[in-house]
Amino acid sequence: MMRSRLLRLFVLVVFALAPVLAFSGPSQASVTPAVGPSNLAVGIAATHSGHGYWIATAAGNVYPFGDARSYGSLSGVRLNAPVVGIAATVDGGGYWLVAKDGGVFSFGDAHFYGSTGNIKLNAPVVGMAPTGDGDGYWLAAADGGVFSFGDAAFSGSHGADPPASRIVGISAFPDDSHYWLLTASGEMDVFGFSSGSWPAGWADISPTPPNAPFVAVANWGTRSDFGGIWMVGADGGVFTLGGAGFYGSTGATHLNAPVVGIAVAPGQDGYWLVAADGGVFAFGDAPFAGSAA
């Protein structure tokens, strides 16, 4: 695959000295999720209203909280590879699950545009990002390979030149051609942008080693505004870039399980973190609607 003009960015680390969680103790959803050692949580996706979210597990279970509706899951389905991520549609009327082998499973109004489930990959898939209109998506592999489907344009990858640190997530600008890959060490690789179109100053951020490996990335923006990017480490430390606001983290909190995902509230003034045990931590205006812990 052809590699695009690449801008290498390093994240600005912002730590919370006294993080405040949006709940005072463990809460249980109205259902009893079976999150455990053999079925760990792998990701979280927010509803369109921001009053709920879905938690996905490696076995393909999907647990809705708040105003999130259940559109189905892979519960009881024999999978060729574990699920590694979840992404919601633009209107929140459905979601996709993506597996480690690149298999894609669509529910509700999420459409299937293709997968790598029947392709031998050089490295496992680690995440997916839908396009702004939801008519396509990208899959990212740990070696930096990018696979585009539907109206998602291929703008380059690391497939022929893997980064020193494995890719852990992908996030996309709300169109069909720009996306970011995040490495475990905090390097952000940008595809689809030219140096003249990238926001001034974003490429001049000094590297700061994280306390724990990065695990996920999320962003917000419009077609006329680059917005900002949030990154999260396994310890729940939250890192921001551009116009993304910092609203707290679990970087200074002892966790029972590592953080595995982040979802941004629709108003961009808050976010949720989810840990592998199903625990949910809400910050800013992102409401806590329950956890699978």
Buried (B, 14 or more C-beta within 10 A) or exposed (E): BEBBEBBEBBBBBBBBEEBEBBBEEEBEBEEEBBBEEEBBBBBBBBBBEBBBBBBBBBBBBBBBBBBBEEBBBBEEEEBEBBBBBBBBBBEBBBBBBBBBBBBBBBBBBBBEBBBBBEEEBEBBBBBBBBBBEBBBBBBBBBBBBBBBBBBBBBBBBBBEEBBEBBBBBBBBBBBBBBBBBBBBBBBBBBBBBEEEEBBEEBBEBEBEEBEBBBBBBBBBBEEEEBBBBBBBBBBBBBBBBBBBBBBBBBBBBEBEBBBBBBBBBBEBBBBBBBBBBBBBBBBBBBBBBBBBB
